[in-house]
Protein backbone atom coordinates (compact mmCIF):
# COMPACT_ATOMS: atom_id res chain seq x y z
CA UNK A 1 0.00 0.00 0.00
CA UNK A 2 2.75 2.45 0.89
CA UNK A 3 4.67 4.15 -1.85
CA UNK A 4 7.87 6.10 -1.42
CA UNK A 5 8.90 8.23 -4.36
CA UNK A 6 12.39 9.67 -4.46
CA UNK A 7 13.39 12.61 -6.59
CA UNK A 8 16.20 15.11 -6.89
CA UNK A 9 19.07 12.93 -7.98
CA UNK A 10 21.34 13.88 -10.81
CA UNK A 11 24.85 14.71 -11.89
CA UNK A 12 26.85 17.32 -10.02
CA UNK A 13 30.46 18.34 -9.75
CA UNK A 14 32.46 17.68 -6.63
CA UNK A 15 31.80 20.36 -4.07
CA UNK A 16 28.28 20.91 -5.31
CA UNK A 17 24.93 20.27 -3.68
CA UNK A 18 21.76 18.31 -4.27
CA UNK A 19 18.54 17.94 -2.34
CA UNK A 20 16.77 14.61 -2.46
CA UNK A 21 13.09 14.28 -1.67
CA UNK A 22 11.12 11.26 -0.53
CA UNK A 23 7.36 11.64 -0.76
CA UNK A 24 5.31 9.10 1.15
CA UNK A 25 1.77 8.04 0.37
CA UNK A 26 1.00 7.75 4.08
CA UNK A 27 1.54 10.07 7.00
CA UNK A 28 5.17 10.02 7.96
CA UNK A 29 4.08 10.06 11.59
CA UNK A 30 2.80 6.53 11.08
CA UNK A 31 6.43 5.41 10.87
CA UNK A 32 8.92 5.07 13.68
CA UNK A 33 11.73 6.13 11.43
CA UNK A 34 12.47 7.27 7.94
CA UNK A 35 15.86 7.29 6.40
CA UNK A 36 18.15 7.43 3.47
CA UNK A 37 20.44 4.64 2.39
CA UNK A 38 22.79 4.36 -0.53
CA UNK A 39 24.43 1.66 -2.56
CA UNK A 40 27.37 2.05 -4.89
CA UNK A 41 28.25 -0.59 -7.49
CA UNK A 42 29.94 -3.54 -5.86
CA UNK A 43 29.30 -2.15 -2.39
CA UNK A 44 26.92 -3.00 0.41
CA UNK A 45 23.91 -0.84 0.99
CA UNK A 46 24.68 1.53 3.82
CA UNK A 47 22.86 3.91 6.07
CA UNK A 48 23.21 7.58 5.24
CA UNK A 49 20.81 9.23 7.69
CA UNK A 50 17.79 8.54 9.87
CA UNK A 51 15.09 10.78 11.20
CA UNK A 52 12.92 9.40 13.96
CA UNK A 53 9.32 10.21 14.74
CA UNK A 54 10.31 12.48 17.59
CA UNK A 55 12.68 14.42 15.39
CA UNK A 56 16.01 12.96 16.42
CA UNK A 57 18.50 12.29 13.65
CA UNK A 58 21.61 10.27 13.11
CA UNK A 59 24.14 10.13 10.31
CA UNK A 60 26.82 7.94 8.92
CA UNK A 61 30.26 9.19 9.88
CA UNK A 62 31.10 9.66 6.22
CA UNK A 63 28.40 12.32 5.74
CA UNK A 64 28.33 14.10 9.10
CA UNK A 65 28.66 17.81 8.66
CA UNK A 66 27.80 17.64 4.98
CA UNK A 67 24.34 16.07 4.77
CA UNK A 68 21.18 17.06 6.59
CA UNK A 69 17.99 15.05 6.85
CA UNK A 70 14.77 16.93 7.47
CA UNK A 71 11.04 16.60 6.98
CA UNK A 72 7.95 18.51 6.00
CA UNK A 73 5.10 16.91 7.88
CA UNK A 74 2.40 18.70 5.90
CA UNK A 75 3.79 17.27 2.68
CA UNK A 76 4.62 13.83 4.10
CA UNK A 77 8.05 14.32 2.64
CA UNK A 78 11.55 13.70 3.93
CA UNK A 79 14.54 15.48 2.47
CA UNK A 80 18.24 14.90 2.29
CA UNK A 81 20.26 18.03 1.70
CA UNK A 82 23.68 17.04 0.43
CA UNK A 83 26.44 19.62 0.42
CA UNK A 84 30.14 19.46 -0.34
CA UNK A 85 29.58 16.38 -2.43
CA UNK A 86 32.47 14.06 -3.13
CA UNK A 87 33.03 11.43 -5.78
CA UNK A 88 32.68 8.84 -3.04
CA UNK A 89 29.05 9.91 -2.59
CA UNK A 90 28.16 8.51 -6.01
CA UNK A 91 25.50 5.87 -5.47
CA UNK A 92 21.85 5.04 -5.81
CA UNK A 93 20.05 6.62 -2.88
CA UNK A 94 17.04 4.88 -1.41
CA UNK A 95 14.36 6.14 0.89
CA UNK A 96 13.19 3.82 3.65
CA UNK A 97 10.22 3.98 5.99
CA UNK A 98 9.68 1.59 8.85
CA UNK A 99 7.18 0.98 11.57
CA UNK A 100 8.80 -1.57 13.77
CA UNK A 101 8.55 -4.45 13.66
CA UNK A 102 5.88 -5.26 11.12
CA UNK A 103 6.32 -2.74 8.31
CA UNK A 104 9.25 -1.75 6.13
CA UNK A 105 9.10 0.03 2.80
CA UNK A 106 11.66 1.10 0.24
CA UNK A 107 11.60 3.53 -2.62
CA UNK A 108 12.91 2.70 -6.06
CA UNK A 109 16.04 4.77 -5.67
CA UNK A 110 17.47 7.83 -7.33
CA UNK A 111 20.91 8.06 -8.87
CA UNK A 112 23.41 10.57 -7.56
CA UNK A 113 26.59 10.96 -9.57
CA UNK A 114 29.37 13.27 -8.46
CA UNK A 115 32.08 14.05 -10.96
CA UNK A 116 35.59 14.92 -9.89
N, C-alpha and C positions, 0 to 999 in steps of 0.2 A: 504493500500500500504506500509506503513512504518513498518519495523520490528526493534525491539530492542532486542538484544541478550546479556544477561548477562552471565558472566563467572567469575570464580575465587573463588567461595564460597567453603566452606569445614569446617573441624573440626580442631580447634586449641585450645591450652591451654591458659588459662588466662595469659595476659601479652604479648602474641604473636601478630603477624601481618598477615594481608591478604590484597591483592589488588584485588578489583573487577573491571571488565571491562564491559562496555556497548557499543556494536558496533551497530551503526545505519546504516540503508540501504539508508539513504538520508543525504545530507550535514547537519552537525550539525549547520551550520550557518543559515539554514532555520528555525530554532527554536528560539523563544525568550529565552527559558530557558530549561536546562536539569537538572535533579536532581535524587537523590537517596532517596527512602523511605524504611521504613521497617515495618514489622508487625510480632509481636510475638503472639503465641497462646493466645486467649482470650483478646487480646489488640487491640486498634485502630491502623490503619495504621498511621504512623507519618513521618514527614519530617526528613531526616537526613542532607542533604546538597543540595544546588542549585548552579549551575553556569550559569550565564547569558551570553547573546551573546557578550556583551562587555567585559566579563572576570571577572566581580564582582562575589563574592561568599557569601553565608551565610550558617550557620550551626545551627543545634539544639544545645541548651545549653549542652545537655548531651554528645555531642561528640566534642565540641570545644577543640582544643589543642591536640586531639588524631587522628582525621580523617582529610583527605585532599582530596578535589575534584579537579580534573584537567582534561585537555583534550588534545587530539592529533588531530588537525584539519585535517591533512593529512590522518589520518586513520578513521576519523569520529567516534572517540571513546572517551568516557568519562570514567574516572577512579575514584575509591574511594579507597584511601590508608587508611587502618585502622590499627592503632598502639595501643599498650597498651590495648588490647581487654579485656573486662570484660564479665562475665557471662550474665550480663544484655543486652549485645549487641546481644545475640542469637535471631535470627529472620530470616524471609525470606526478602531479600533485593530486591527491585524492582527499575528498571530504568524507568524514565519518561521523555518524551519529549513533549513540548507544544509550539504551535504557537498561541498565544492568538488572538481572542477568539475561533477560529473555529476548531482548531486541538489539540488533546491530545492523546498520545500513551503511552502504558505501555508494559514493557517486562514481561516475564513469571515468573521472580523471580529466585533467587539463594539462597540456604540455607547457612546460617552462624551459626555454632554452636561453642560456646566457653565453654570449660570445666573448672571447677574450681578445 
